[in-house]
Amino acid sequence: MKTNIAIAISLAVLLVAGVGMAQTQLVRAQIPFEFKAAGKVFPAGEYSFNYDIAKLFVSVQGTSKGSAALVPIITMLAGATHTTPKDAHVVFDKIGNDHYLSEIWISGMDGMDLLSTKEKHEHEIVNVPR
């Protein structure tokens, strides 16, 4: 009986630890231009991108007051099909002079699609230092 309880407690601890790790990761990047996400305009600067796979959103947090938003994850993108699946970076869709937060890629994981742009656009990639 004591062995079963000890095993159950050990499994519960591992499960909680694993869920915590799977739900939230942090990517920090210096974004050199103004960008748009979740209907807001963000100035150039340093940003943290936290994501929660269970809740299917990415939170964007800048250093200036009011520079925060929640951006829904549209779908996950297979890392194997991406040109640099092992590198962490943030992708923006550039339409004219405007930049829109589009994808987040974290080293060793699949990417997150945050925007599906039908308009003609270019990708501008901001690499995240290791």
Secondary structure, 3 states (H helix, E strand, C coil): CHHHHHHHHHHHHHHHHHHHHHHEEEEEEEECCCEEECCEEECCEEEEEEEECCCCEEEEEECCCCCEEEEECCEEECHHHCCCCCCCEEEEEEECCEEEEEEEECCCCCEEECCCCCCCCEEEEEECCC
